[in-house]
């Protein structure tokens, strides 16, 4: 998506409009998959803190380089964990748990998704991947 963004709308959203919210989401252990694997007793995740530190190093490098695609990739991993918390019961309606992350994630996606759709519509010749759940008869 980033390579099709000649008007730099994605860049602006990531680096100007939502930079603080993105930094908070990327640094939050509660939206980090290995943290929850460890909490749930899955073997191989006792070192989740070291993994998070390595992730922070990669994030800091991407931030220094203004690597929008890399930041979005890591961010969408974090948002997927947040989505799972909502869908699978880790956060409940009207609770105080994860409200900041939900608010920030919803605002961010509310801004980015229309841009992504515009970029796809503006580039009909590109072979976009097929959806995993297409409409079927």
ABEGO torsion letter per residue (X at the ends): XAAABAAGAAAAAAAAAAAAAAAAAAABAAABAAAAAAAAGBBGAAAAAAAAAAAAAAAAAAAAAGBAAAAAAAAAAAAAAAAAAAAAGABBBGBABGAAAAAAAAAAAAAAAAAAAAAAAABAABBBBBBABBBBX
